[in-house]
Amino acid sequence: MVPGRNVDDGPQLKDTQWGKAQVYRFEQLPAEVSSATYRRSAIRGDNAIVCLNFFEPGNPPWPLHSHPFDQIAFVLSGRMLVQLADEEIEVAAPTAIWIPKDMPHCANIVGDEPCLNLDVFGVVREDFLHLVEHQGVWEPVDGAK
């Protein structure tokens, strides 16, 4: 995949005073396949990373976890049972969930339809950098951390 280009015959984007934008269709992003029921892709900016999680029915339960930064989770298709600290709530697409930093949480698929979940992090997660290698060498714009 060529950084900065939509690979389905989209326009060649030019370098601008703000840098070069990158456009990708979800299905064209390289995916890390963890199992027959789960794969994920990601795209980053200078100060944020977004992870697309594709779940198939029967995916095993996700472990309860937390991290030292906020997360905004969007359920774009399907349904999930979301645990936020000691509370559980079932959500169906389209839904957005803000998860404060350090809050224990997890989400598991409910029902027999696939689920697409998009997680937004306001930091570039070091543990997700391998998911964005397709974007090429990263050169932050001036003023970015």
N, C-alpha and C positions, 0 to 999 in steps of 0.2 A: 504494500500500500504506500502510495506517495503522500508524505505529509502535506497538508494544505490542499488536498484535492479530493473531490467527491468521486469515487471510483466508478460510479454508474453513469459515466459520460456527463457528469456535471461540469460546471464551468471551472476553468483554471483560475484560482484565486490569486490576486496579485498582492505583493508586499505593499503595505501602507505605512503611514506615520505611526499607526498603532500596532503594527506587526502584521502577520498573515493569519487570517482566519482559517479554520479547518472545518470541513463539513463531512459528516459520515452518516450513512443510513445504518440503523441499528444492526441489521443482518450482515452488514459488511465489516463491522468491527471485529477484529480477531477475538476469539473467545477462549477462555481457559475452561476446559471441560473437567469438572471434578468427579462426575458420576453420570450415569445414564439419566438422572433426573435433575441435574443442576449444572449450569454453565454461567459464566459471568464475563463481562466486557467492561472496559472503562475508557474514559477520556478525561484529560486534565487541562487546567489553565494554570496561570502563574500561582494562584493562591487557593485553588479548589480542585477537587477531584469528584467525579460522578461515576458510580458503579451501577451497571445494569445487571440485574440478577434474573435469570430465566429458570423458573422452577417447573418441573413436571409433576403431575399427581404421583403420590407415593414417595416424595422426597422425605428422607428421614428428618426427625426433629432437629432444629438448629439449636446449638447450645446457648444458654444464657451467658451474656458477656457484657462488657462495658468498655468505654474508651474515654480518654481525657479531652474530648472535643464533641461538640454538638453534631447531631445527624438529623437530616430531614429525609424521611422515607416516603416515597410515593408508590402506592399500589396502583398500577396502570391497567392491569387486567387480572381477573381471578379474585380469590379471597384468601385472607390470611388470618390466623389467630396470633395476635400480637401480645406479648407479655411486656409490660412496662413496670419495673420494680415488682411489687407483689400483686399487680392488677392485670387481668387478661381481658382483651376485647377482640371481638371478631370484626374485621373490616372487609369491605368489598370495594372493588374499583368503581369509580376513581376516588381515592382517599389520600390525604397527606397527613403525615405524623411527624411532629417535632419531638426529638428525643434529646433531652438536656445531657450535657457532658457528665460522665461518671454514673449515669443511671443504668442499672442492670436491665437488659432487654433481650428479646429474641422474637422471631416471627416464623411461623410454620404454615405450610399450605393447608387449606381446608377445601374439601370437595374434590371433584374429579375433572376439573379444568386446569389448564396451565396458568401460571401466574407470572406476570412481569412486574418486578419491583425495581425502582430506581432510587438509589441512595446518594444523597448529596452531602459532601463533607467540606466545610469551609477551611480546610487545611489540605495540603497534599500529603496523603498518607504514604509513609515510606514503605509499608508492607504491601501497597498496591502498585508501586512503580513498575513492576514487571508487566502489569496489565496495560500500560500505556507506552510501551516501547515502540509500538507502531507509529507513534507521533514523531519519532526521530529524536535527534539530539535536542535537548531542551535548553533554550536560551531565554531566560526571563526578560521581560521588558523593563525598562528603567523604572526604579521605584518598587518593583515587586520583591517580595522576600524570598 
